Every structure is written in C-alpha cells, then in structure tokens.
C-alpha cells in the first residue's frame, strides 16, 4: 500500500515538475525506505500479554542510527526476550530489546550485526509546528528548516 502511494506521488510530481524531479524524488524515497525493517519477536507463553497479543509478533520498525538502533511500536517487543530484524537488502540480525516507553507506546531495539542500511534522519516536531505548513510538507527525511537551536535534525538515542 505504501509503495503504491509513493509511486502515485512520483507520477504526480513527474507531471508537475518534470521527469528529472520525479527521478530524483524516487531515488531519495527509495534510499529513505531502506531504513524500514521487518521485526519478528517471540514472547514466552507464560508472559502476561501473550493471551491477548500472542506469542509470535511481527511488524516493522525504522533504523534511526548507524549503530543499528531501531524504533518500533512497543507491543511488538513487550515481554519479548529478544527479536530479529530483517532489512530490505535481506540482511538478518538478532536484536536486543533496549527499552519500551509506556507514554509514547514506542519501543527500541538494537541490531546485533550491521544491517547495511542508512538510518532515517530524525527531525523535530517542534520545528515542523513552527515552520511547516500543512499545505507545504517537508521532504521525507529532510533536515528541519528552522533556526531553533533546540530542534536538531539527527541524534543517537543511547
């Protein structure tokens, strides 16, 4: 579904901005999408959440730093003893659970082996609120376009 939407966006841009702009966007989009990984986690049957979330959980995450840190939805890794991540290039790695934030519902994993993908840059929600318009979206993975020194574009969550 996401790929169909992306292809449609590239097609519309090619109509509006020419083939060169569409090709550049398509290349950038493909480069950004490589940061998306598949996550598989097994949870013990005796775990508190296994009755309603199951013992086998599959989903997606995004690589956010060069050391293999992956952010995902927290229920995938809740009570999991470990996980496995698979990159679009086919590389598979065991992943250690780093943490789970109840307030945001997000979880962090760290791949044990290099996945060979470029991480997705991290932007700032505050910057997008102050500088972006709903009618003028920023490019996927682009650095924030504001001068607020507290709105850094990338970081490592360690």
MARFIKE-740365 format. One record per residue: residue number from 1; y, x, z of N, C-alpha, C in turn. Coordinates in pm, 1 decimal. Atoms other than C-alpha are relative to their C-alpha. Example, Ala and Ser with C-alpha at 12.3 -4.5 7.8 and 13.67 -1.06 7.14 Angstrom:
! residues 2
 pos     n_py     n_px     n_pz    ca_py    ca_px    ca_pz     c_py     c_px     c_pz
   1   -119.0     89.0      0.0   -450.0   1230.0    780.0    120.0     90.0      0.0
   2   -119.0    -82.0     -6.0   -106.0   1367.0    714.0    109.0    -77.0     73.0
END
This chain:
! residues 158
 pos     n_py     n_px     n_pz    ca_py    ca_px    ca_pz     c_py     c_px     c_pz
   1   -118.6     82.0      0.0      0.0      0.0      0.0    124.8     86.3      0.0
   2   -114.3    -89.3     -6.9    243.2    278.3     96.1     19.6     73.1   -132.0
   3    -11.4    -71.5    126.4    164.8    467.8   -221.8     51.5    -90.1   -110.6
   4    -51.3     94.2    100.1    228.7    155.2   -432.0    149.6    -19.5     17.1
   5   -142.6     16.5    -27.0    566.7    107.0   -264.3     76.2    124.3    -41.8
   6    -65.1   -124.6     39.2    652.0    473.0   -319.6      8.0     11.7   -151.7
   7      0.7     -5.0    145.8    552.7    454.3   -684.6    103.1    -95.7    -57.6
   8    -99.9     96.7     46.4    769.1    143.9   -728.5    140.4     53.8     20.6
   9   -132.0    -57.8    -26.2   1064.9    320.8   -568.1     32.1    109.1   -101.0
  10    -22.3   -105.9     99.3   1023.0    619.4   -800.3     30.2    -61.3   -136.4
  11    -23.3     67.1    127.9   1007.4    384.8  -1100.1    141.6    -55.7     -6.6
  12   -135.4     56.5     -2.6   1330.2    207.7   -996.4    102.8    111.4     -9.6
  13    -94.1   -112.2      5.4   1505.6    540.3   -939.0      3.1     60.4   -139.3
  14      1.8    -55.2    135.6   1391.8    660.0  -1280.1     82.8    -86.4    -93.7
  15    -83.1     88.9     81.7   1558.9    353.2  -1432.2    147.7     19.8     29.3
  16   -139.5    -11.0    -41.3   1879.3    405.7  -1233.9     56.2    140.0    -17.4
  17    -54.3   -134.8     -3.6   1910.8    781.8  -1217.7    -59.3     96.8    -99.0
  18     58.5    -90.0     97.6   1706.8    925.1  -1498.8   -131.3     58.3     46.1
  19    134.1    -52.9    -26.7   1368.3   1090.6  -1520.2      3.2    122.3     89.8
  20     -5.9   -122.4    -81.4   1479.8   1419.4  -1364.0     13.1    -33.8    147.5
  21    -17.5     40.1   -139.3   1596.2   1248.2  -1044.0   -128.5    -61.1     54.2
  22    124.6     62.6    -42.6   1274.9   1044.4  -1026.6   -107.6    105.1     23.5
  23    100.2   -105.6    -15.2   1058.5   1354.1  -1075.9     26.9     81.2    125.8
  24    -35.4    -74.9   -121.1   1248.3   1538.1   -801.7    -37.0    -79.5    124.6
  25     32.7     85.1   -113.8   1210.8   1244.4   -562.8   -150.5    -11.6     17.4
  26    145.0     12.0     -7.6    842.6   1205.4   -646.3    -62.0    126.9     58.6
  27     50.6   -125.8    -53.6    780.6   1574.7   -576.1     30.5     15.1    148.0
  28    -38.7     -8.5   -139.9    972.4   1560.8   -248.5    -81.9    -97.3     84.5
  29     77.3    100.4    -72.1    792.8   1243.0   -143.8   -144.8     47.1     19.0
  30    137.6    -50.3    -10.6    450.3   1393.2   -219.5     -7.4    112.3    102.7
  31     -4.1   -110.5    -94.9    548.9   1701.5    -20.1      9.3    -52.3    143.0
  32    -15.3     58.4   -133.8    654.4   1487.9    279.3   -126.7    -73.6     42.7
  33    118.8     78.1    -34.0    345.0   1266.1    263.2   -117.9     86.9     40.2
  34    111.5    -86.3    -39.1    116.6   1567.9    305.0     -4.3     20.8    151.6
  35     -2.6    -13.5   -145.3    222.8   1571.4    672.5    -76.3   -113.2     69.1
  36     74.5    111.6    -58.0     35.9   1242.3    725.8   -148.7     35.9      2.9
  37    140.7    -36.0    -18.2   -313.6   1298.2    863.9    -79.4   -118.9     51.8
  38     92.4    100.7    -52.7   -615.8   1083.9    945.3    -45.8     47.8    136.8
  39     44.7    -33.4   -135.6   -719.5   1072.4   1311.3   -124.6    -82.1     32.4
  40    120.9     66.6    -47.3  -1063.3    991.2   1446.8    -20.7     41.9    145.3
  41     24.5    -29.6   -141.3  -1129.0    964.6   1821.0   -118.2    -81.7     50.1
  42    110.9     68.9    -66.4  -1439.7    875.7   2019.1     32.5     -8.4    148.2
  43    -30.9     27.1   -140.2  -1396.4    720.9   2361.7   -130.9    -36.2     70.2
  44    123.8     33.5    -71.6  -1673.8    700.8   2624.0    -13.0   -151.6     21.7
  45     25.3    143.4    -17.3  -1834.3    355.7   2655.1     43.9    -49.7    137.0
  46    -39.9     40.1   -135.4  -1754.6    352.0   3027.3    151.7      4.9     22.8
  47   -146.3     -4.4    -13.8  -1381.5    402.2   2962.8     55.3   -141.1     17.9
  48    -60.5    129.1    -31.6  -1160.3    120.7   3090.2     43.8    -75.3   -124.9
  49    -51.6     65.7    120.8  -1013.5     50.0   2743.0   -104.6    -23.9   -108.0
  50    101.1     11.4    106.3  -1339.7     64.8   2547.3    -40.2   -144.1    -28.6
  51     40.6    139.9     19.6  -1413.8   -305.9   2598.2     89.4    -73.8    -98.8
  52    -90.5     71.3     91.2  -1105.8   -417.1   2405.2     57.6     85.7   -111.4
  53    -46.7    -86.1    108.7  -1006.1   -113.4   2197.1   -115.4     67.5    -73.8
  54    116.0    -60.2     63.5  -1356.8      6.0   2113.1    -20.4    144.9     39.4
  55     32.3   -139.4    -30.9  -1524.0    342.7   2144.8     23.2     92.6   -117.8
  56    -31.1    -78.5    119.3  -1453.8    458.6   1789.2    134.0    -48.1    -53.4
  57   -135.6     37.2     42.6  -1089.2    462.9   1686.1     44.7     89.1   -114.5
  58    -50.2    -72.1    116.9   -940.0    561.6   1352.8    141.1    -45.9    -30.6
  59   -137.7     32.9     34.1   -578.8    575.8   1245.5     66.7    117.8    -68.2
  60    -77.1   -104.2     66.5   -303.2    801.0   1119.3     98.7     62.1     97.1
  61   -102.1    -70.1    -76.9    -55.1   1048.9   1257.3     81.5     85.1    -94.1
  62    -88.1    -84.4     79.8    216.7   1282.6   1137.9     11.2    136.3     66.5
  63    -16.1   -137.2    -48.2    221.3   1662.4   1175.7    150.4     24.6     14.2
  64   -143.4    -16.4    -24.1    558.3   1747.6   1335.0     41.8    142.3     34.6
  65    -41.1   -139.9    -15.8    548.2   2123.4   1392.0   -102.5     93.0    -64.2
  66     85.5    -98.4     67.5    399.2   2441.9   1247.8   -125.8     34.9     78.8
  67    115.7    -31.7    -83.1    153.3   2474.2   1537.3   -102.2   -113.9      2.7
  68     99.5    105.9     10.9    -31.8   2154.1   1442.5     18.6   -116.1     95.4
  69    -25.9    113.9    -86.9    133.6   1906.6   1680.7      7.8   -126.7    -85.1
  70      9.4    125.6     75.2     58.6   1550.6   1563.1     43.3   -114.4     90.8
  71    -39.4    120.3    -73.4    231.4   1231.3   1678.7    -73.2   -118.9    -61.8
  72     75.2    116.7     44.7     36.6    905.5   1658.1     26.4   -116.2     94.0
  73     -8.3    114.4    -90.3     12.7    562.3   1813.3    -95.7     26.7    116.2
  74     72.3    -41.9   -118.6   -110.4    605.7   2167.5   -137.5    -59.3     19.7
  75    131.1     60.7    -27.2   -401.4    360.5   2172.9   -113.5     73.6    -69.7
  76    106.5    -75.5     68.4   -591.6    581.5   1927.8    -62.4    104.4     91.3
  77     49.3   -110.9    -81.9   -621.5    853.1   2188.2    -11.2    -32.6    148.3
  78     10.3     39.1   -141.1   -609.6    657.5   2515.4   -144.3     15.3     47.2
  79    128.6    -28.8    -62.7   -901.6    781.3   2726.8    -97.7     76.5    -89.4
  80     86.4    -82.5     86.0  -1039.0    989.9   2438.7    -12.0    138.6     61.5
  81     21.8   -135.0    -51.4  -1186.7   1322.2   2537.9     47.9    105.3   -100.1
  82    -44.6    -87.5    106.8  -1076.0   1475.2   2209.1      6.6    -80.9   -127.3
  83    -13.0     71.1    126.6  -1014.9   1387.5   1848.9    -21.3     97.8   -115.4
  84     13.4    -78.9    122.6  -1049.6   1508.4   1492.8    109.6    -46.2    -95.1
  85   -102.8     34.0     98.9   -769.6   1523.9   1235.7    -42.4     53.0   -136.4
  86     32.1    -39.2    137.4   -813.5   1538.1    858.9    126.9     -9.8    -83.1
  87   -119.1     -3.4     85.2   -531.1   1642.1    628.4    -35.5    -48.2   -140.6
  88     20.4     46.9    137.1   -485.2   1511.5    274.8    -65.2    106.9    -87.0
  89     61.0   -108.6     76.9   -593.7   1854.6    146.1   -148.0     18.2     33.8
  90    141.5     -5.3    -35.2   -935.0   1794.0    306.9    -33.2     83.0    121.8
  91     27.1    -81.4   -119.3   -899.3   2033.8    598.9    -19.9    -89.5    121.3
  92     34.6     76.1   -119.9  -1057.5   1901.1    916.7     10.9     93.4    119.5
  93    -12.7    -79.7   -121.6   -979.7   2022.9   1266.5    -26.3    -85.5    122.3
  94      8.4     61.0   -131.5  -1080.0   1935.9   1617.5    142.5     -2.4     54.1
  95   -134.1      8.4    -57.3   -768.9   1823.7   1808.1     -8.8    -29.6    148.6
  96     -7.5     22.7   -143.8   -686.1   1837.1   2175.7    106.7   -103.7     28.8
  97    -97.2     99.1    -42.6   -507.1   1549.0   2344.4    107.0     73.0     81.6
  98   -110.7    -62.5    -71.4   -164.8   1673.5   2455.3     58.2    -97.0    101.6
  99    -56.9     96.3    -93.1    -29.6   1356.1   2608.4     18.1   -137.0    -61.8
 100    -20.7    138.5     40.0     44.8    986.3   2593.6    120.0    -52.1     77.7
 101   -119.7     53.1    -63.6    380.7    823.8   2666.5     -8.5   -152.2      4.1
 102     15.4    144.4    -15.0    344.1    472.1   2803.7    125.7    -72.9    -47.6
 103   -125.6     67.6     35.6    713.4    384.9   2749.5     15.0    -17.5   -150.9
 104    -16.1      8.2    146.3    713.5    462.2   2374.7   -127.0    -46.5    -69.5
 105    127.2     33.4     61.6    343.9    398.5   2309.7    -49.7    107.1    -95.0
 106     38.8   -108.7     90.4    314.7    732.0   2128.6    -90.1     99.8     71.0
 107     87.9   -103.5    -51.4     50.4    997.9   2172.2     17.8    127.5    -78.8
 108     -7.3   -130.3     65.4     42.1   1368.5   2089.9   -135.1     68.0      2.9
 109    121.7    -80.7     14.9   -248.3   1579.7   1966.6     41.9    136.3    -52.8
 110    -24.0   -129.7     62.6   -266.1   1945.0   1870.0   -127.4     42.6    -70.5
 111    114.9    -46.1     78.9   -496.8   2055.8   1590.0    -38.9    140.0     44.9
 112     49.1   -130.1    -45.8   -713.9   2348.4   1695.5      5.2    105.4   -111.4
 113     -4.1    -90.8    113.7   -719.1   2502.1   1345.3    117.8    -38.9    -89.6
 114   -111.1     31.3     90.7   -438.8   2528.0   1087.7    -40.2   -106.1   -102.9
 115     27.6    107.6     94.8   -416.9   2218.4    867.2     53.6     31.8   -139.9
 116    -51.6    -39.3    131.1   -227.0   2388.8    585.3     98.1   -100.3    -59.6
 117   -100.1     95.0     48.7     46.8   2124.3    562.5    135.0     34.4     60.9
 118   -134.6    -20.4    -52.4    421.4   2144.5    604.4     33.9   -119.1     89.2
 119    -30.5    110.8    -91.4    534.9   1940.1    906.3    115.5    -86.9    -49.0
 120   -109.2     92.4     29.1    758.9   1636.5    872.8    118.2     39.4     88.1
 121   -117.2    -31.3    -83.2   1112.6   1726.1    986.3     31.6   -117.1     92.8
 122    -35.8    102.5    -97.3   1227.6   1539.2   1293.8    150.4    -21.7     -7.7
 123   -141.8     34.0      4.6   1559.5   1357.9   1266.8     46.9    -52.2    133.2
 124    -58.6     54.2   -121.6   1783.5   1197.0   1521.5     35.8   -146.1    -20.8
 125    -33.1    142.5      9.2   1802.2    822.0   1577.2    147.5    -21.4     29.5
 126   -141.7     15.7    -32.5   2149.9    862.1   1730.3     84.7     33.3   -121.4
 127    -75.0    -38.4    118.6   2274.8   1037.6   1420.8     -6.9   -110.5   -104.3
 128     13.2    103.7    101.6   2138.4    766.1   1195.6     78.2   -124.8     37.9
 129    -79.2    115.5    -43.4   2308.9    498.2   1406.1    147.8     22.3    -25.8
 130   -142.6    -24.2     12.3   2646.9    667.5   1383.7     43.0     32.0   -142.3
 131    -40.1    -46.2    131.5   2641.3    798.5   1026.9    -61.6    -75.6   -116.6
 132     68.2     65.5    110.9   2399.9    592.4    818.5     34.7   -146.8     -5.3
 133    -21.7    142.4     20.3   2447.2    250.2    676.6   -131.1    -60.9    -43.3
 134    124.3     61.3     47.4   2164.9      1.2    620.4     -1.9    -11.0   -151.4
 135     -7.4      8.0    145.8   2285.3     -3.3    260.7     -7.1    136.6    -66.3
 136      4.8   -135.8     50.8   2275.1    374.5    225.1   -102.7     80.0     78.5
 137    101.1    -69.8    -79.6   1941.7    503.5    358.8      1.8    149.8    -27.6
 138     11.1   -144.0     18.3   1893.4    873.3    415.7   -132.3     30.3    -69.3
 139    123.4    -39.3     66.5   1629.2   1059.8    219.2   -109.1     22.1    101.9
 140    115.9    -18.5    -87.2   1280.9   1070.8    369.6     -8.3    145.0     44.1
 141     14.0   -134.1    -55.0   1261.8   1371.4    599.0    123.5     85.2    -10.0
 142   -122.1    -78.2     14.6   1620.7   1478.3    526.8     58.9     28.4    137.4
 143    -66.7    -34.4   -124.6   1818.2   1651.2    798.0    111.4   -100.2     27.3
 144   -106.8     93.2    -32.3   2068.3   1433.6    983.7    131.7     44.5    -63.2
 145   -127.8    -30.5     62.4   2411.5   1409.9    823.7    113.9    -29.3     96.0
 146   -110.7     21.5    -92.2   2629.2   1407.4   1131.9     33.1    130.4     68.9
 147    -44.5   -124.0    -62.4   2824.6   1666.0   1321.1    -27.5      3.0    149.7
 148     32.2      5.7   -141.4   2696.9   1563.5   1664.5    -95.5    113.9     34.4
 149     86.9   -114.4    -30.6   2558.2   1887.3   1814.5   -124.9    -38.5     76.7
 150    120.1     42.1    -72.2   2309.9   1686.4   2023.1   -103.1    -59.4    -94.7
 151     91.1     61.9     97.1   2149.9   1549.5   1703.8    -61.5    106.6    -87.4
 152     65.4   -104.7     78.0   1934.7   1840.4   1594.7   -104.4    -60.9    -90.9
 153     90.2     57.7    100.1   1712.7   1788.1   1292.2   -145.6     32.2     22.5
 154    141.0    -34.2    -16.4   1395.0   1964.0   1394.3    -19.5     68.6    132.4
 155     31.7    -64.7   -125.6   1227.3   2083.1   1702.4   -148.0      4.3     19.6
 156    140.8    -10.9    -31.2    898.9   2167.4   1853.7    -23.5    -60.9    135.6
 157     30.7     65.3   -127.5    757.9   1945.5   2123.4   -112.8     74.4     67.2
 158    103.3    -77.6    -70.6    573.7   2183.9   2351.5     15.3    -16.8    146.1
END
